[in-house]
Amino acid sequence: MIFQKLLCAVYNRPYKLNTARELFQLANLADFYCSCPIVSATLTAALVGSPMFMPGKDAQDSNFARYAVATMMLARKFRHALRFRECFVHVVGRWDIGEVMIWSQHIREDPVLSGLIFSAHAVLVLGVLKASQWLLADSIRSIVRRHNPGLLDYNKPPTATAAFYRAVQNRAEMPNASYEWGPLRVALEDVLKSSLVLDKSGFGAGQGPYADYLLSASIKDEELPWDPNEID
């Protein structure tokens, strides 16, 4: 059955791939017979309208979503842009859950692929943060406005509104704050912490010269951009 699909690809005849398993099997055959470029050129037509892209209510029903990381690796090998982008969307969107976590270490070991995924995931998270900031600001608008009306600037990205989060933290730490502020207070401690060592100004994120940005970024020794064992 799969060999017949390979022959269809080689002789430019129409065929369809109905499951991710068929896709993997075809890829293995194409690799064995050194026909990856030929198969790659026919994949778009073979994938359009495939049942693997028609999930039910749960995305887990989709063969493609479930095996997005593995199929992304195949798409990279076959240099098939459409399939790679489709997989990429699933991987970035599901980076913290499910089967993607199983493959995460494998992806991290690939500097090019991990760079692309982490960059796209950061953009996605920033969008979520911006929406969350607006929701939070709207829910405590009257409280924050009493401190400083300028803190509610919706045109600023979340990472440039440290003063806003500082004002929320100050409110959460007031003696009359209800217990419901507890989880938020803990979360804000991580957001507003300072990783600066040499700075002795006494100001933290959202204060003084640091009113507009956060100071919690950090980098491990092994992540520093030089080889500690290298001698100039």
N, C-alpha and C positions, 0 to 999 in steps of 0.2 A: 504493500500500500504506500509506504513512505518512499520506497525506491521509485514507484510509479510517479510520484510527485516530483522527485528529483529529475526524472526523464522529461517531465512536462516543462520544468524550468530550463533544462538544457536545450530542448527543442522549441522553446518559446510557445508552449501550449498553456492555456488557462488551468489553474488549479487553486484550491483553497486550503488553508490551514485552520482547523477547527479548535485545536487546543494547544496549550503551551507545550505539552508533551510532543505533539507532532512537530512543533517548531524546533525543539531541541533535537529530535531524531533527524530531521532534515538537515540541520546544521552539522551534526556529526557526520552524516553521509557526504555532505558537500565538502567538509574538511578532508575526509578520507579520499575522495575522488578529485581533490584539488579543483573544485568548481565553485568556491565561495563567491568570486566576483559575479559569475553567471546567476547564481541563486539570489544574491543580494539585489541584482537588477530586477528580479521578478517578485520580490517580497512584498512590495507595496500593494500590488494588485491582489496577491494571495491573502493579505491580512485584512483588507478593507471588507467590512461586513461580517467578519469572523465572529462566531458565538463567544469567543474568549473575551471580547470587548463589550459584552452585554450582561453585566452583573445584575443580580437581584437587588433587594433592599440593602443587603450587606455587601460591601466591596469584596469580602472574602469569597463571595460566589464567583468572582471573576478569576479565571485561570491566570490572566495577564497580570492583575494586581498582586496576586499571591506570589508569583515568581518574577516580580519586577526586577529585582537585583540580578538574578541569573540571566534574564533575557536582555537586560541592559549590557551585561558583559558580552553577550553574543552579538548584540547590535554594534558594539564597539569593534569587535573583531571583524564583522562583516561591513563595517563602515556604512551602516544604514541609518541615515540621519533621522527619518521619521520615527522609526522604531526606538532609537536611542532617546529621542525627546519624549516620547510617550512613556517609556520606562522611567526616565529621569523625573518626570512629574510625580509618578507614584512613589519613587524612592524618597524624594525630598519631602513629600507630604506625609509619608509614613516613617520618617527617619527614627522616631522615638518609640515605635511600636512594632509588634508582630515580627514577621520573618526578617524584616530589614535589620533588626537588632542582631540576628544571628550572623548576618553578613558584614556587620559594621566594622569588625576588626580587619577583615579582608579589604574593605574599601579604604580604611584608614592607612593601610600599608601602600596604597597607590597614591602618590602625591598629586598627580594631575586630576584623577577622578575625585579624590577627597576634597581637593581645593574647589572644584566646581560645585560639588554637593554642599559643602559647608557655606560657600558664598550664597548659593540660592536659598539655603535654609535660613541664613541670617536675614535675608531680605523678607522671607515669609514671616519669620518671627517678629521682625520690626513692624510689619503690617498689623500683626496681632496685637503687639504692644500699643500701637497707635490707637487701635479700636478700643483696647482695654482702658487706655488713659482717658479717652473721651467718656467712656461709660463711668469710670471712677469720678472724673471731674463733674459730670452731670449729677451724680448721686450725692456729692458733697459740695456742690457749687456754693451754697450759702455760707458754709463754714469757711472755705478757703477764701472766698471773696472778702470776708471781714478782715483777713490778714493782709491780703494784697490782691487787688482785682487783676493786676497784670499777669498773675501766675496762670490764668486761664487763657493762654494763647494757643488756640487750636492749630495755628500754622506751624508751630515748632514740632519737630519730631520728638518722640518720647525720650531719646537719649540727650536732648538739649533742654530738658525741662527739670533739671535736678532740683531747682528751687521749689517747684510744685510738689515734688515728692517729699522734700524737707518739710514743707508746710503741713502736709498730710501726716507725716510722722510726729510733728510737734503736737498736732491735734490728738493723735492716737495716744500720746504719752501724758495727756492731761489727766489729773486725778479723777475727773468726772467721766472719763471715757468708759463706755460699757465694755464688758468682756468680749463682745463681738469684734472689737478692734484688735484683739490679741493676735490672731493669725496675720493680719495686715501689718501689724507692728513688727513682727518677726521677719516677714518678707522684706519690709523696707530697711531693716538693719543690714541685710545682705546687699541690697541695691545701693545704699548710701555709705557703705563702709569705704574707707580709704586705704589704698595699697601704697601710698606714698611713704617713703622712709626718710628722705632728706628734708622734706618740707617741714618747717617749724612755725608756720603762720598761725596754726590753731584753727584754721578754717577747714570745713569738710565739704563734701559735695553739696551743692545747693546753697552755699554760704560765701559771702565776700567775693573774691575773684573767681571762685568756682561755682557761681550761681547757675551757670548755664550747662554744666556738664558733670558727668559722673567720674568717679576716681577708683572704681573697683576692679579695673582690668588687671590681670596678672599673667605671668608667663613662667613656666617651669624652667629649671636649669637646662634640662635636656632639649628644650624647645628654642633656646637661644640660637640666633642665626650665625653661629660660628662653631668650629670644632675646638673644644677646650684642650685637646691633646696636641693640637697643631702648634708648631713653633715657627714664628716668622723668621 
